[in-house]
Amino acid sequence: MSTNTNGSGASSAGKDVAGNLVNGLASGVASGVAAAFTGSALNVVGNIASPGFKFCEYVRNLDKNRERLKDEAKKLCARMADVSAKTNSDRMKQPNQECRLWNDSAHKLETEICTLLAECKPAPSNYLSRGELSKCLADKAHEVHRCWEDGSTFTTDVMVKRPPERFIKVKAPKIDDKPTLYGVVERTLGYLRAKDLKTIGLWGMVGVGKTAIMQNLNNDEQIAKMFDIVIFATLSGAGNGEEPQYAAGKFQPAKVRLLREIAERLMLNIGDITDTRIIASRILEELKGKKYLLLLDDVWETIDLEDIGISETHTDGKVVLASRHRNICKEKCSEIIHVGELSSAEAKKLFKEKLGQRENLSSFGPFPELVVRECFNFPLLIDRVARTFKLKERILQWDTGLKNLRKWPNVNIQGVDEVLDFLRFCYEELDDEDKKVCFLYGALYSEGYEIFEDYLLECWRAEGFTARHSGCDILVDLINVSLLERCEKMKHVRMNKILRNMALKISSEREDLRCLVRANEELEEPPEKIEWTGKRRISLMDNKLCKLPDELACDRLSTLLLQGNGNLTLIPELFF
């Protein structure tokens, strides 16, 4: 019994111990859970409260963030102005790609800033709207500041060499309504598309419209898409009717001018380099690997393309040259296109275009058509004659003008001299001797020379040409009949090169106007003494003369032009 009684007591005590242990564990677990719950709750509250506090700051600092954005925007605008000044300071260079991307970003930010600031006028009164706007202002201010910092490097080294324009448009007459001329443009385009054709020649009489075709080729949008760069250049110089013994000596300086023209188009810095081989080498290297088209106008002498930097190794380069000499085209070109005369219908259309708006043209009866017929469908003649007849308001004037035009014998126009003879009509049509000698005087200046009007008028006055007329009136008359033309430069005129050659020929035929013109020929020594004899006027301007003869038989000399000879420091007394 006792044994049983002791066993029951032990069992009861064990239960008490177990119960206490369970209660203790429960209490501990409960305490731990409570503690854990309390910590989590605080974290949740903290996470909820933190954005709320920050949002309150945005609401409270709306005005502050707006002013900060304005300040950052001012700094960015100042930096943009500095970068712009830097990038516009050198015409030969352009901003690099990184700078252009930064500039685009900065301009985009400018727009966004304006939009944001506009939303502040007036500031929203709604609590949430104010907070959201203030946050946008703060974020944008930070973005603007970062852009300002990124632009710090662009105020120093941002420039790279600017590539030349793909093509530069030139003034060109409308020819798409004249099949004879525009047909040549289309044929040339076809040849240019041919992969294996590199050189194309256009040949025809002086004045038939070759230059007009070349100008239209230069401006053609299809060509602009075919090539990386289109270069329009002219082999200016001698050739068109000038004395043959002087033409050969003009080719070298003409080639130098051509090389410089091409180098300038390619934006090459050649400075004072005069060695043609060096310039040609620079051009050769620059064009390597490029798809280019060289339009070479007025080629009056055979030229080796290698001498001007155009190489057969340039597999993607092409050349179109225009010349009045068929042999030059045959020698240098793979394909030749002849530029012929206009059709009668085209000639009439061109004549009416040059006359301008003349609604009463029919009132002149058959004279307009008869005048066109006397021009042999020759564009240059039509142009000059039409401008002369444009000033004639009465039918009697048209009749007289037509009779003067018919004084010239019917000849087959095949050479420059014949063209000059026909152009001479415009000179003979001048109604006063003073106007004629004033026109001829203009040929003393270099080809293409831009003459200051006041200086020309003073020279005419000194020569006594304008004794009975105002020099200004004569100048206007010569411009009106296109014997002189205005330049883009204010108060400057020049003489068309073909008209200049005509004027030189006329002067050589008149004993009282005999002249010697060796302008812009790179002369380092004066002409032979015999060339001075009997001359009334001599022009040696734009050369490299260092001295003049000490003894000459030039007692008839009344005009000596020497400007442009920088090395000439002494003029002998015999010229005074």
VODREN-154794 format. One record per residue (C-alpha): y, z, x. Coordinates in steps of 0.25 Angstrom, whole numbers, plus 5000, padded with zeros to 4 digits. Last residue first. Example, Ala and Ser with C-alpha at 12.3 -4.5 7.8 and 13.67 -1.06 7.14 Angstrom:
REM residues 2
499650295055 498250315049 
This chain:
REM residues 576
544445385222 543045325225 543545285240 543745435242 542245465244 541545555234 541045685240 540045795235 538945705229 537645805228 537845835213 537845685209 537845705194 539245645192 539545525201 540145425191 541145325198 542145245189 543245145193 542645065204 543344935207 543644975222 542144995224 541944935238 541345065245 541445145257 541145295257 539845285249 539545405240 538745535244 537745635239 537145555227 536045615219 536245545206 536845585192 538045485192 538145365201 538945285191 539845175196 540945095188 541844975192 540844915202 541244805211 540444855223 539644985221 538244925222 538644865235 538844995241 537445035239 537245145228 537445295232 536345375239 535545485232 535345415219 534545485209 534745375199 535545445188 536745345188 536645215196 537745145188 538545035195 539644975186 540244835184 541244855172 542344755175 541344645179 540444665167 539044625168 538644765175 539344835164 538444765153 537144805160 537544945162 537944955147 536544895143 535844995152 536645105145 536345045131 534845065135 535045205140 535745255128 537145305132 537445455131 538445545124 538945685125 539845765116 538745875112 537445855119 536445785109 536945655115 537845555108 537545405109 538245295116 538145145112 537645195099 538745125091 539345255086 539245315100 540045205106 541045215095 541145365096 541445355111 542445245109 543245335099 543145445109 543745365120 544945335111 545345185112 546345095119 546245155133 544845205132 544145125143 545245175154 544145215163 544745365163 544645365148 543245315148 542845425158 543545535149 542845485137 541545495145 541845635149 542245685135 540945625130 540045695139 538945595144 537445625142 536745535152 535545455146 535645355158 536645405168 538145375165 538845235168 538245185155 539345255148 540445165154 539845045146 540145115133 541545145137 541744995142 541244945128 542145035120 543344995128 543044855126 543044865111 542244825099 540844875104 539944765099 539744715113 539044855116 538144855104 537744705108 537344745122 536144805115 535644665114 535944635129 535244765133 534044725125 533944595132 534144665146 533044755142 532044645141 531244575130 532144545119 532044395116 533444345115 534344295104 535644285111 536644395109 537844355101 537144395089 537444535090 538944505090 538744415077 538044535070 539144625074 540144535068 539444515055 539144665054 540644685056 540944585045 540044655035 540844785036 540444925040 539944905054 539745045061 538245035058 538244905065 538244965079 537145065075 536344955070 536544875083 536044995091 534845035083 534444885081 534544855096 533644975099 532644945088 532544795091 532144715079 532844595086 534244655084 534844525079 533944535067 534444675064 535844625064 535444505054 534744615045 536044695045 536944575043 536244515030 537244575021 538144685026 538144745011 536644775012 536944885022 537744955011 536945085011 537145095026 536445235029 536145215044 536245085052 535145135061 534145145050 534545005044 534344945058 532945015059 532544965045 532944825049 532244835062 530944885055 530944765045 531144665056 530044725064 530344815076 530144765090 528844795098 528344915105 527144875112 526044975114 525244995127 523945065129 523345125142 524745135148 525345135162 525244985167 525344925154 526545015149 527344985162 527044835160 527544835146 528944875151 529844925140 529145065141 528645175133 527545275138 526545355131 525745455139 524545535137 523945665142 522645725139 521845685151 522945725161 522145675173 522845535171 524145605175 525545615170 526345695180 527545595181 527045525193 525645515187 526245435176 526645325186 527845255181 528145105179 529645095176 530445085162 529645195155 530645225143 529745335137 528645415142 527945495131 527045585138 525945645129 525245775133 523845845131 523945945142 522845975153 523745945164 525145915159 525846025167 525145985180 525545845179 526945885176 527045975188 526445865197 527445765191 528645865195 528045885209 527845735211 529245705206 529945785217 531245825211 530945975208 532246045203 531646135193 530246085189 530046185178 529046115169 529346125154 528446005151 529645925145 530445965157 529345905166 529245775158 530745765159 530745795174 529745695177 530445585169 531745625177 531045605190 530445475185 531845425182 532345465195 531145375201 531345255192 532845245195 532745175208 531845065202 532945035191 534145015201 533744875206 533344835192 534744845186 534644925173 534044855160 533244975155 532445025167 533145145173 533045285170 532245365159 530745375160 530745455147 529945575142 529345625130 528245725132 527245765121 526445895124 525145955119 524745825113 524145775100 524845865090 526245815095 525745675095 525445685080 526845745078 527545625084 528845665090 528545605104 527945485098 529245465090 530045475103 529145375109 529245275098 530745285098 530745265113 529945135111 530845085100 531144935104 532344975113 531744925126 530744825124 529244875122 528144955128 527445085123 526345125133 525245225130 524545305141 523345405140 522345335131 520945395131 521045495120 521645395110 522645475101 523745435109 523445285107 523445305092 524845385093 525345265101 524945165090 525645255080 526945265088 526845115090 526745095075 527945175074 528845075081 528444945074 528145025061 529545065059 529545175048 528945275058 530045245068 531145365065 531945375078 531545495088 532345615093 531345695101 530345795097 529845885108 528345895109 527245995112 528446085117 528246135131 527446265134 528346385137 527946455150 527646605147 528646715144 528346855140 528546935153 529747035150 530147065136 528747045131 528147165138 528847265129 528347195116 527147285115 528047405114 528847345103 527547305096 527047455097 528347505091 528247405080 526847455076 527347605077 528547575068 527547505059 526647625058 527847715055 528447625044 527047605037 526947755037 528247775031 527947675020 526647745017 527347875016 528547825008 527547754998 526747884996 527947974993 528647874984 530047864987 529947724994 531047705005 532147605000 532147515007 531047565016 530147445011 531147355019 530847435031 529347395030 529647245027 530547235039 529647305048 528447205044 529347085047 529747135061 528247175064 527947025062 529046985072 528447085082 527047035080 527546885082 528246925095 527047005100 526246875098 527246785105 527346885117 525846885118 525846725118 526846715129 528346695126 528846555130 529446495142 530346375146 531446415137 531646545144 532446655137 531846645123 530646735126 531446845133 532446845122 531346855111 530646965119 531947045119 532247015104 530847065101 531047185109 532347215101 531647195088 530447285092 531447395095 532247375082 530847385075 530547515082 531847575077 531647525063 530247575062 530747715067 531747715056 530747685045 529747795051 530947895050 531247855036 529847875031 529648005039 529348095027 528348005020 527647975033 527648125036 527048155023 525948045026 525648125039 525448255031 524548185021 523748125032 523448265038 523248335024 521948265020 521348285034 521748425035 521248455021 519848395025 519848475038 520148605030 519048575020 518048555031 518448685038 518248765025 516948695022 516448735035 516848875034 516248885020 514948825025 514848915037 515149035028 514148995018 513048965029 513349105035 513249175021 511949095018 511349135031 511649275029 511149275015 509849215020 509749315031 509949425022 508949375013 507949355024 508149495029 508049555015 506749475012 506149525025 506449665020 505749645007 504549595014 504449705024 504549805012 503349735005 502549745017 502749895019 502249915004 501049835006 500649915018 500950045011 500050005000 
